Structure formats: C-alpha cells, structure tokens
Amino acid sequence: MVEIGKRIQECRRARGLSQDELAELALLNRVTVAKYESGKVEPGVRAMLRIAAALEMSVGELLNSEELPASAPSDSQDEERTLLATFRHLNSIGRKKVRDYVADLAGNPAYLEDEKEKAI
C-alpha cells in the first residue's frame, strides 16, 4: 500500500511545486500539506480531490505509486495554474464576471491564437 504522504510529496516535487504553491492551488494551508506529506495526518476525500486537481491528475493516479507524474509544467501551464488558483479565490460574482469576460474575448478573432502559431 502506498504511503499517501510520500506520494503527494513525490508528485508535488515532480511538478516543480513548493508546499506553499501546492497549498495555494489546492486551497489548503501549507502546514496541512506538510502534515500530509510527513504522514502525521491523512488527507480526507475532499483534500485528496483538491490535491489531485492541483497536481493535474486524478485521485487514482495520485494513489498509483508505480506511475510517476509528468515532469515540471511548462511556462504556459504555470500561467494557467496561477489563473486557476486566482479564479478559485473569487466569490460567485467575481467568477461570473471572469466567465463573461472570457466569453467576450473568445468571441473576438483579434484575441484568438492563430492555428499556425500553435504549430510552431
């Protein structure tokens, strides 16, 4: 049986995240993350879901000690992670404004990436 604390630490490090960064992305306290990793406290279901999402993996992948996570994320993945973490801190009104603004931007071709640029 995998020791979940060690697995969380292994996956966090493989993603190039500090405990502070994982805690922020998972909406947890850094001390809580440290307790999970040290094995002093076992995370509950909600915490496992948050940690897995922050690490961009399923809970099953997080529990599978034979499958190592992908290497550290790219700059664009870091940017997306930061945006998502910021979004999660907004209240429902702020989240609605973000969704509306993104929909407006996505509907304007001037703000869309050119498919040729993506291939480069």
N, C-alpha and C positions, 0 to 999 in steps of 0.2 A: 504494500500500500504506500502510495506516495505521501510524503510529508508536505502538506499543502503550503506551509510557510516557506519552506525551501523552494518549492516550485514557484510560488509567487515571486520570490526574490530572483530566481533564475530567469523567469520570463521578463521581469522588470529590467534586469541588467541587460538582457539580450536586446531589449527595445531601446536601450540607452537612456533610461529614465532614472532619476533620483527618487528616493522615497517621497520627497516633497512633491515632485511632479506627478507621481502616481496618485498620491493622496488628493491633489487638486483635481486631476482628471476623473477620479472615482468619487469625488465629493466625500472624502473621508479625511480624518485627522492624520497627520504624519505619524504621531505617536501610535495610533491604532495600526497603521500599516507596519510600523516597526514591531509591534507586538505580534501581529500575524506572522511576519517573516521569522521572528525568533521562536515561534511556537508557543509563546506564553498564552495566546488567545487564538481560538479557531474562528475564522470568519463565518458568519451566518449566510443564509441563502442570498439575501439582498446585497450584502457586501461582496459575495462571490460574483454576482451578476455585474455589479459596478466595476469590480477589478477586472473581470474578463473583458468588459466593454472598453475600459480604459486601455487595456493591452491589445485591443483589436483582435480578440479571439473569443471562441465560445468557452463556456464553463468546462465542457468536455475536453477541449484542447488544453485548457489550463490544468486539468486534473491528469492528463496523459503525460507521464514523466518520460516516456520514450520519444516523444515528438517535441523537438526544440522549436521555439518560435523563430520567425524570420529575423534577420539581422536588424540593426537600428534603422528607424524610418528615415526617409528622405526629407529634405527641407520642406517640400510641399506637404508631406504627411505631418510634419511638425506644425506647420501653419494650420492645417485642418484640425489637428488635435487642440491647438490653442483656441481656435474659433469655437470648437465644440464645447470646450471647458468654459469659455466665457458665456456662450449661449445657455449652458446649464445653470449658470448663476443668475440669469434673468428671471423676473417674475412672468406671469402669463401675458401681461400686457406687452412687456418688452419682447417676449418670444414672438408674439403675433406681429409686432412691427418688423422684426427681423425677417420673418417669413414673407410678409408683404413686400418688403424692400427687395429681397432676393428674387421674388417672382417678377417684380418690375424690371430688375436688371436682366434676368434671364429672357425676358420678352423683347429686349432691345439688342439687335445684332451687333451694335457697336461695342457691347460688353462681353460678347461670346468669343471664346478662343477659336481661332482658325484651325480647322482639322489638319491642315498642312503643318502648322506649328507643333501640334501634338506628336506628329510622326518623327520630328527631329530629335 
